[in-house]
Amino acid sequence: MTIRRADLSDPVRFVKGVGPSRERQLANLGVFTAEDLLFLFPRRYEDRRTLTPLSSLRPGTATTVIARVVAVEKRTTAKKQLSLTTVLISDGQGMAKAVWFNRVGLENTFRSGLRVALFGKVELRNGVPQLVAPEFEVLEEDDGEEELLSIVPLYPATAGLHQKTLRRIVRTALEEYLPLLEEFLPVSLRERRRLCELTEAMREMHYPTSRENWKTARRRLVFDEFFLLQAGLALRRNRAEKPLERAPSLVRGHFVEEYMNRFLPFVLTEGQRSAVEDILSDMERTAPMNRLLQGDVGSGKTVVALIALLAALDGECQGALLAPTEILARQHFLRLSPVFTALGIPCALLTGSLGVKEKKEVYAGLESGEIAVVIGTHALFSEGVSFARLGLAIVDEQHRFGVLQKHTFRAKGSAPHVLVMTATPIPRTLTLTVYGDLSVSVISGMPPGRKGVKTSAVSPKKLPAVLRFLKERFHLGERAYWICPLIEESESDLSAATARFEELSAEFGAYGVGLLHGRLPLAEKERAMEDFRSGVTRLLVSTTVVEVGVDVPEATVMVVEDAVRFGLSQLHQLRGRIGRGNTEGFCILVCTPSTPESRQRIEAFCSSDDGFAIAEADLRLRGPGEVCGVRQSGVTDFRIADLLKDQEILRLARAEAFALVGEDPELRNTPLLADRVFHVLGMSLNLVETA
């Protein structure tokens, strides 16, 4: 007979006490293997170490009691027809009741004289203390109190799986599988950072013996999550900087100097100059640049990107700029192509809406090298696109994940430099995780001459006053956006946006009113934007399709309806569409915050125009998964770490991980660590080659 050896990758059904129905219930908690069960940490704990006599029960407290069953009653309530099980208990010093609603068959569990332990919240009914829906355990006569009186873990809940059952399953898994979990951190690192052993941390996390021991255990496990991620990011950066193919060394020359001296209509800010130096220095190296460029809305990222493209052309290479939408791609093209044309540089636009003939012409020009710069959307990833010698790829952050790893812009015979531009400021903690493998340049400050934007919140009752204010601004020749909360492109939201457009058309028809939303055909979107840009329409009723990159300097007013439905960073992006010229901007939030959190968010937004401060506030209020569109498996989905509370541990783990990978780029000296990194993060960080 062959004895099966336990393995951490065992399906969870191999754990004693888990059958097919339990397996399905555990799957709802994201538990599929024995290892998943080990890392299913409690969401909170109950301290049941103090035993309370029934005579000392106090209403409103949660408590543990040990008593004997005196009587059992089951009945149906008259009003709501609920099944009610009542158990009368006594400990010799006092009497109390335990009650449960709709627990089928529970009355058969209890009998007179049975010894039981119960834990629950105490209420007082008709002068008699009672425990409402308490957890309970039937005791043998020789069961000691010390095993019952402990700190008890409470795990994430799922329908049909009671806490007591889940605790028993987890305890079984700990006994059988925890010894198989190997320590992967080097001893020197553990000693230097005073980290406890992994198995000790796991036991304490599930069954803490004291608060101090629990804190020590949590610190180790938080460090592990951050350290593994940072080690993976360090490995990915190493691979990017030491590819099989070298990047072209691109030294600034004629095109950069010509643009800076003859065509640049303003002086670069200190932040822009610093970012340009970072980028051009990277591009001179033969290790491919992997740099993140971020700055606040309106800080001048596009000009920095243009200079980088010109440096690529100085190095006799091609440049590509990938935009997230066709509207933005066309806007970039309209804004940048006159510069390229004036410098004698052939450029092209490549989007999905181009006809077959036009696409083929662009493909041919890129492959021959005749086209030096291409601006486009995801169409740049089409199979037909091949570059003669791509030197620089500039990518919007919305295409940061997934696409780049599998389709990286490849030139024939070289690896391009890559610059990632974010559309919104990112909190530092997320920069260290989501973009942790990239070098970072931050454009601080704004171009001179900006008057800024005043932001205020008004209730829907004030709409007539808002309409009067708009009319005043239109008389001054200014333009305005009216943003409707089309979050999910739902039919109801779309109807609301269309209805608002019709109402505003009746009010402001003489000034011209346009409509823009995601479901319009591309030609209609372009016409709506061009009419607004040229002044044919003064008011553009729009959904959030204008939040990224649209640039109309004459637009000075933005009205955002139902503003509580937007995240702070999204509101900041929208606000960034106004006040881009030399005239003061006005952002009006129409909303009725219904919760303390929503009021706090709106107040935070109105009181600050600093995108980085707003991003930090958004992170605090909504959590990392909802901010900046960064919900990525293996990047912000931590089991136990908290990006807000654990920032110091994150910085510590990053420093240790990058130092270790710097000394041992393939982790050959720490094979257990290498195995763990690839096991936990291999696919999500693209450390494992896939077809």
N, C-alpha and C positions, 0 to 999 in steps of 0.2 A: 504493500500500500504506500503510495506517494503522499507525503505530507506537504501541503501547499505552504510556501513561505510568504509571510505578510510583506506587503510592499506599500509605500506611501501612495503610489498611483492606483492602488486597488479601488475599484468602484465602491461607493459607500455601502452598497448592499452586503459587502463582505464583513462589515462591522457587526458584531453580535447585537441583536435587537433591532436590526434594520431589515424589514421585508420590503416587498414591492410598493405597498402604500406609503410606508415611511420614506422610501427612496424618492417617491414623487414629491412628498411634502418637503424633504430636504432640498430637492432641486429648486423649489420656489425660493429658497434662501441662498441659492448659488453654490450649494454643496453637492459635488458630484463624486468626489474621491475621499479617501481616508484623510489625505492631507488637508483638503478643504475643511473637513470637520475639525481638525486640530486648530485651524486658523479662524474658526467661527467664534470670535471673541464675544464675551458678554457685553450687552449694551449698558447694563448697570448692575448693581449688587444690592442685596438686602442684608442688613446686619441682624442675624437671628441669634446672636450669642447670649442675649439676656432673656431668661425665662421669667414670665410674669404670672403670679398667682391670680386666679380668677377674681378674687376679692379686691384686687388692686388695678383692674382694667380701667383705662381712662379713654373716653370718647375722643376720636380724632387721631389716635396713635396707632401705628402698626406694631404688632407684638407677636411673640411666640408663646404658646401655652401647651402644656401636656396635661391631659385629663382623661376621664373615662366616660363612655357613652351611657347616658341614663335612659334616653328615649329617642325614637326616630319617628318623624311624621312627614307624610307627603300629601300635598293638597294642590288644588288649582285655584288661583286667585280669582275673585269675582269680577274685578274691573277689567283687567287685561288678559284674562285667561292664561296666565303664566303658570308653569309647573314650579312649585316651591317645595324644596326639601329642607326640613328643619331638624337639626340634631341638638338635643339638650345634653350638656356636658357638665361634669363636676370634678373638682380636684380635691375635695374634702374640705376646702376652705371657702369655696364659693360656687355659684352656678352661672352659666352663660349659655347662649345659643350660637350655633353656626348655621348660616342659611346659604342656600344655592338656588339660583333660578335656572330652569330648563336644563338640568343635568339628568338625562335619562338613565334610569337604573341605579342612580347613586344611592338610593335608599337601601339597596341590597348589600352595599359595602359595609354598612354599619349595623351593629347589634348591641344590645344592652351589655355593659361590662367591658366592652372593647377598649383597649388603651390606644389613644391617638395623640399625635402632635399636630398642631394647627398653627398656621401663620397667616395673619390678615389684618385688615383695618377694623378698629372697634367703633361701633355705633351704639347709641342708647335708644332702645325702643320700649316704651311703656315701663321705664325704670329698670329694664333688664338689659345688660350688655350683650351685644351680639357681634360675631365676626362675619363680615359679608364676603361671600365667595372666597373663603380662605383656601390656601394650599394646605394639603394635609398628608399625613403619612400614618399608616396603621403600624403599631409597634408590637413587637414580641415582648413577653414579660421580662426577658433578660436584656433588652436593648438599653444601652446607657444613654444618658442625656448628652454627654460630651460630643457624640457623633452628630447629633441633631443641631446642637447650638454652635452655629458657624456662620461665616459670611457666605451667602448663597448667590451664585451667579444667575442672572436673568438674561436669556439669549434673545436675539431677534425673533419675533413671533411669526407664525404662519398658521393658517387655518388647519385645525385638526391635530396639531402637534403640541401637546401640553408641555409646560416648562419642566415638570418632573420627569417626563419621558425623555425630553431632549437632554436634560442633565445626565441622565443615566447613560444615554448613547455616547455623549461626549466623554464621560468618565471612562467608559469602556474603551473608546478610541485612544484616550491618553495612555491607558495601561498597556495596550497592545502595540500602538504605532509610534508613540512619542520616542521610545528608545531608537527608532530608525531615523529620526531627524538629526542629521549630522551637524556639528558645529562648523560653520564656514568662515567665521571671522578669525584672522590671525591672532594668536595669543598676545603678541606685542601690542596690537591695536586695542584689544579688550582691556589689557592692563593699563595702557596709557590713558584710555578714556573711561576707565572704571566701569566697565560694562559687565553685567553678570552673564553666566553661561546661558545658552539658548534654551536648553531643556528646563532649567530652573525658572527662566522667565515665562515659559509657556505654562508651567504648573501654577505659578503665582498669578498669572493673568486669569486663569480659569477658577482657581480656588485660592484666593489671597489669604495669607496668614496674618497680615497686618497692613495698614495703609502704607507704611514706609516701604515694605517689601513689594507691595503692588506698584508703587511709584517707580521703584528700581526696575521692576520687570517691564513696565510700560516704556520706560526710557530706552531699554535695550531694544524692544520690538519696534518702536518708532525709529530709532537709529537704523535698524536693519532695513526698514522700508525705504527710507531716504538714501541710505548708503548703496543699496542694490540698484536703485534708479540712477543715482549719480555715477556709479561704476559703469552702468550700461551706457549712459550718455558720454562718459569719458572714452569708452571703447569706440563708440560711434564717431566721435570727433577724431580719434586717432585714425580710423579707417578713412574718413573723409580727407584728412590731411596727408595721408600716405597711400593714395590710390595706386592701382596698377598703371594708370596713365598720369602723366604730369600735366599740370595746367600751364597755359601760356603765360609767360612773364610779360605783363602789360604795363609799359612805362608811359606816363602822361607825356603828351607832345603837342603837336600843332593844333589839333582840334580843341583840346582842353584850353590851351592858351588863347586861341582865337575867340572862343566863346566867352571866356572870363574877361578878356580885354575889350571885345567889341560888341557882344550881344547881351551880356548879363545886365538887365535893366536896374539892378540894385546891388548894394553891397551885402555879401553873405553875413549872416549873424555869426557870432562866436561859436554857437552850437553847430551850425552848418559847416563852418570851416573845420572844426574838430572832426566831425563825421566824415567829411571828404578826405581828410588826411588819413584817418583809419582805413577807409575803403581803398584808396589808391595805394597805400603802403601794402595792404594785403594783396592787391592785384599784381604787384611787382614780383611777388614770390611765385615759385612753381608749385607750391602746395595750394590746392584749390581753396579759395576763400569760402568760408561758411559764416556769414555775418548777419546779425539781426540789426536792422535800423528801425528805431522807434522814436517817436516824438509826439507831442501833443497835436491835436487837430489844428491845421493851419500853420504848423511850425516850419514848413518848407521842405518836406521829404522829397517831393518830386524833382526839385532843382538838384538836390544831391544825387538822385538816381540818374538824371540827365548827364551830369558831369562824369559819373561812373561809366555810362554808356559811351561817352566820347573818348574816355581813356581806353576802352576796349577797341575802339576804331583806330586810335593812335597806334595800338599794337597790331594793326592789320588783322583784327578778328571781328566777328559779328557780335551783335548784342540783341537780346530778346527781353521784352517786358511783358509779363503775364498779369492781366487784370482780372478781377473776379466777375465782372459783368460786361456785357457788350456796351452798355451806356458808358461805363468808365473807360473801357478800352478805346472807344471812339473819342471820348473827351481827351484822353492822353494823346491820341494821334493828332487831333486838331490842335492841341496846345504845343506839341513837340515837333511835329513835322515841319512847320515853318523854319525852325532852327536848323534841322537837318538839311532842308532844301537850301537854305542860305549858305551852308557850309559845303554844299555839293555832295551830300551823303544820301544815297538812295535808301528810302524807308518804305515799309508797307504795313498795311493793317490786315490781320488774319482773324476772322471770327466765323462762327458756325453758320451765320446767315449769308455769307458770301456764296455766289453762284459757283458751280463746278468749274467753269472756265477760269474765273478769277482765282479760285483756290489753286488750280494747276499752275497758273502763272506765278503765284507767290511761291509755291513749292519749288518750281524750277529756279527761280531767282535765289532762293535760300541755298539750294544745293550747289548752284554754280558759284555762289558768292557775290553775285551781282547785287542782291539786296543786302545791305549792311546792317540794317536795324529792322526788326519786326516787333510790332505791338499787337497783342491779341489776347484771346481768352483760352479756355481749355482746348480750343481747336489746335493750339500749338503742340498738343500731345498726339495729334493724329499720326497714324502710321506713315502717311505720305510725307511728313515733315522730316527733312534731313538737312543739316547745316554743313556748309563747306568747312568752316572753322569757327565754331561758337566759342567766344571768349568769356562772355558774361551773361548770366541769366538772372533777371530780377523778378522775384515772385511775391505776389500778395499773400499775406498770411492765411487767407482762406484756403489756399492750395498747399499749405505747409505739410500736411500729413497725408500719408498714403500715396498720393499721386507722385510726389517727388521721388520717394524711395524706389518705386517700381519703374518710373519712366524717365528718371533724371535726364534733363536735356543733354544729349551726348553729341559732341562734335566728332567728326572723323579724325581720329588720331590724337584727341586731347580731351581732358576733363575741364568743364567750364568753371569759372568762379561763380558763386551763388550769393546773391544778396536778397534777404527776406525783409520785406517792409510790412510793418503792422499797420492796420487801419485804426487801431486804438491803443492808448497807453496800457501797459501791462504791469500789474503789481510786481515788485521785485521777487516775491516768493514764487510767483508763477513763471517769471523769467528764468529762475533757477531750475524749474522742473520742465515746463512745456518746451522751452527753448534752451535747455541746459547745455546742449552740445554746441551751441553757437557762440561766437564772439559777439559782443553787444556794443552798439553805438547809440547813444541817446542824444537827440537834438534838444538842448535846453534853450528856453527863451523863444520869443516870437519875432517875426520881421518888424522893423520899426514902422510907425504910422498907423498901426491897428488901433481902433478906438475901443474895441472890446464889445461885450454883449451884456446887457442888463437882463436878468432872469427873474420872473415873478410867477407866482401861482395864483389862479383865480378860480372861483367856483363856476359851474355852468350857468348860474344865475347872472353872471357878469358878461355873458356873451354879447349883449347889445353894446356894451361899452367897448368890447374888443373890436366889434365891427366898425364902430365910429373911429377908433384909433387907426385901423387899417386904412380907412378912407383918407384920413389925414396924411398918412405916409404915401399913399398913391398920388395925392395932390402934389407931393414933393418929388414925384418921379421915381420913387423907390418901388421895390417888388417884395413879394412875401410868399412864404410857403404855408400851407395849411395841412398838417399831418394827421391822418386818420390812423387809428390803431389796427392796421391789418397785420396781425402777428403771424397767423398760420394760413393766410390766403383762403380763409373759409368763406363760404357763400354769404353768410350773414354779415361778416365784416366787409366784404366786397360791396354788398348792397348798401351798407351804412355809408361807405366812402362815396359811392355813386349818388346816394341821396343828398349827402352834404355838398357834393359838387353842384347838383342842381339848385339847391338852396342858395349857395354862394353865387352861382351864375345869375340868379334872379336879382341878387343884391348888388353885385359888382360887374354886371355884364358890360357896362361902358368901358371898363378897364381891361377886359379880357381875362377869362378864367380858363385854365387848362386842367386836365386830369391825367394822372400818371400812376399806374399800378402794375404789379408784376405780371398780370395775365393779358395785358394789352399786346397786340402784335408788335414786333420790333419797330416796324416803320412808324406806327402810331406813337410809340415811346419816344423815338428820335424826334418826331415832329413836335411832340409836347415839350421836350427839352429845348429844342431849337427856338420854338415860339417864345418860351420863357426867357431864354438867354438873350434873344434879340429884342425883347420888349413888346412883342405882339400881344403877349398875355402878361399881366402884372401879378396875377395870383395863380399859384400852382397848387392844386389840391392833390396830395400825393400820399402814398403809403411809405414804408421805410425803404423803398428802393432808392431814395435820395440820400440815405445816411452815409454812404461811403463815396467820398471823392468828388462829388458833383460841385462845380465851381462857377458860381454866378455872382461876381462882386457887387452887383446892384441890389442883390437880395439882402434886406436889412431886418425883416421881421419873420418870425416863425411862430405859428400857433400849433401847439401839440394837444390834441384832444385825448381825454382819458389817459393822462400821462402816467398814472400809477401802473399801467400795464407794461411799461417799458422798463428795462434795466437801466441803471444809472449810466453805464458806459455807452449804451445805445442812445440814451438821451443826449449825452455829450457829443456823440458823433453827429446826431441830427443838428444840434446847436452849432456845430462847426461849419454848417453850410451858410451861416449868416455872419455879418460883421467881417467879411473878408476884404472889404475895400477900406476907404478912408472915412466911412460913415458909421456911427454907432449902431449896434444891432440890438434887437429886442426879442427875447424868447419868452413866450407866454404859455404856461402850462395850465390847461383847463382840466381840473380834476377835483374829486372829493375823496381825499384819503380816508379810508374806513377803518384802518388799523393803526396802532402805534408805530409798527414797522414801516408802513407806507408813508405815514406822516414824516417819520425820521428820514426816509430816503428822499422825499421831495424837498425837505428843509436842507438836507446836505447838498443837494444839487443846486438849489437856488443860492446858497451861500458861498459857492466855490466855482471858479472857472479853470481850476488846475486839473487837467485830465488825469494826472498820476494820483492826486489825492482822491479824486472821484473813483478811480479804479480800485484803490485800496478800500474805500468805503463800500463799494459794490461787493468786493471780496468778503468783507466782514458781514454784510447784510444778506448776501445770497449764496455765498459759498463758492468754491473754485469751479465746480462743475458747470455753473451757469454763467460764469464770467468769461468774456472774450471768446466764446465758442470753443472751449478747450476740453470738453468732455471726451477724453481719449483714454481707452483702456491701457492701463499700465502707466499712465502719466499723472492723473490726478485722482484715480480711484484707489485710494489707500484704505486698507482694512482698519487701521488704528491711528495712523498719523493724522494730525490736524495742521494744515498749512498756516492757520492763524496762530494757534497756541504754541506750535513747535518750531518756530522760525529759527531759534538758536540752534536746535538740534539739526535742522536742515543745513545751516551754514557749516556746522561742524562736520556732518557726514559728507558734504560736498568736498570740503578741503581734504579730508582723509581719502576719499575715493579717487579724486583727481591726482593726489600725490602718489597713491599706490599704483594706479594705472600708468602714471608718468614713469615710475621706476620699473614697472613690469607690464609693458604694453599689451601682452597677450595673456596675462595672469597665469603664466606657466608655473610660477612659484607657489601659487595658491589654487590648486586644482579644484578643491571643494567650493571655493568662492566662485570660480569660473563656472562650475556646473550650476551653482545656485542662480547666478545672474542670467545665464542662458535659459534655465528652467523657468524662472519667474518672468523674465522680460524679453526673451529672445524674439518672439514674434511681434510684440507690440512696439519694440524699438527697432525692428528690422535688423536684429543682430544675426538672425538666421536667414540664409539665402533662400528665397522662394522663387518658383517659376513665374 
